[in-house]
Amino acid sequence: MLVDPTVANLLEKVENRYRLVVASAKRARQIHAGSTPMVKTDDTAPVSIAADEIEAGDLKIYNEEQWKELNQVSIEAKVEEVEEVENSEEKTEE
């Protein structure tokens, strides 16, 4: 049972309890497997560390629509970067 941060506090950062439980469990498994925690904490329980990361905002939880939008923006930024490099190479050749 989480005492600090409270479930109510964590739900302010996440859409619903299901998403909170799934994200916390996945991150807790990563921590248990040896992943370095993203927050300084005295807690040793992987679930508590995952909850601390969510509360601190270090662990972002996206729904499917947000994830697609984030990836689309990332792809568009990479395309622009490649186009800039190609344009600068063309100017250098001239």
C-alpha positions, -999 to 999 in steps of 0.1 A, spaced: 0 0 0 14 34 -10 14 60 17 36 87 2 30 95 -26 -7 87 -23 -27 71 -50 -48 103 -52 -17 123 -59 -5 99 -86 -39 99 -103 -34 136 -109 -6 127 -133 -23 98 -150 -57 93 -168 -69 64 -147 -60 38 -121 -55 11 -147 -29 31 -166 -12 39 -132 -10 3 -122 3 -9 -155 29 18 -158 41 14 -122 43 -24 -126 63 -21 -158 87 4 -143 90 -16 -111 101 -46 -131 127 -25 -149 141 -13 -115 141 -48 -101 160 -60 -132 187 -34 -125 176 -1 -141 189 30 -123 161 49 -105 155 84 -120 149 99 -85 169 100 -53 150 81 -27 155 61 5 129 36 -7 142 2 -17 109 -13 -30 107 -11 -68 70 -2 -68 77 27 -43 105 40 -64 83 38 -95 56 58 -77 82 84 -67 93 87 -103 57 92 -114 51 118 -87 83 137 -96 73 138 -133 104 118 -144 83 89 -156 58 101 -183 27 80 -190 11 85 -224 -22 72 -238 -21 58 -273 -32 90 -290 -6 111 -271 21 85 -280 12 86 -317 12 124 -317 46 125 -299 61 101 -324 47 120 -353 63 152 -341 96 134 -336 95 120 -371 87 154 -386 116 169 -367 139 143 -380 127 148 -416 133 186 -412 168 179 -398 177 156 -428 164 182 -452 185 209 -436 216 187 -439 209 179 -475 204 216 -483 236 226 -466 255 199 -485 240 212 -518 252 247 -510 287 234 -501 289 216 -534 281 248 -554 
